[in-house]
Amino acid sequence: MTRDYVTIVSGLPRSGTSMMMRMLDDGGIEAMTDKIRAADEDNPKGYYEFEPVKQTKKDPSWLTEAPGKAVKLVYLLLYDLPAGYRYRVLFMRRTLAEVLDSQDVMLKRRGKQQSDMSHEQLVKSFEAQLDKMQSWLAEQDNFEVLYVDYNEMVADPASQVRAIDQFLDGGLDTDAMLGVVDPALYRRRQP
């Protein structure tokens, strides 16, 4: 199947974007990845990152190869995407307390300093940024967005995978996609 749009996986760091990239890759949409960032204890199945996306504002040339493929962008980089392409965005959502706990563990493991802001302040900041992003995306004629809840993906992957397959025009290997969801990797659960 030919998809003439760029499939974007986006969201906050630690919201399930790597899992979604692997699902798409296994499901039949080639992942744009440079494999520079190796799998580790925080992401044992790999990160699926592509360094050129970080320079999109200055050099969007990577997009000429992107239609029909999937690429991961941290949510703030969506603003840098040029208007000359059509995008289907799978925007990952996850309980913010879990995102922050997961980020804290990863930063601590790497010996990096955590934010000076409290979790409560960070939640408010992220909520404001995500609200602004959602409003902006709704105004873009060349973007279509499906919001995918990580917590629901782990709890009921079949319904989520059906919605993703439909959003991306069908034809994905949904069984392979379901095989990617690993509840054992859901390690920062909040009650």
Secondary structure, 3 states (H helix, E strand, C coil): CCCCCEEEEEECCCCCHHHHHHHHHHHCCCECCCCCCCCCCCCCCCCCCCHHHHHCCCCCHHHHHCCCCEEEEEHHHHHHCCCCCCEEEEEEECCHHHHHHHHHHHHHHCCCCCCCCCHHHHHHHHHHHHHHHHHHHHHCCCEEEEEEEHHHHHHCHHHHHHHHHHHCCCCCCHHHHHHHCCHHHCCCCCC
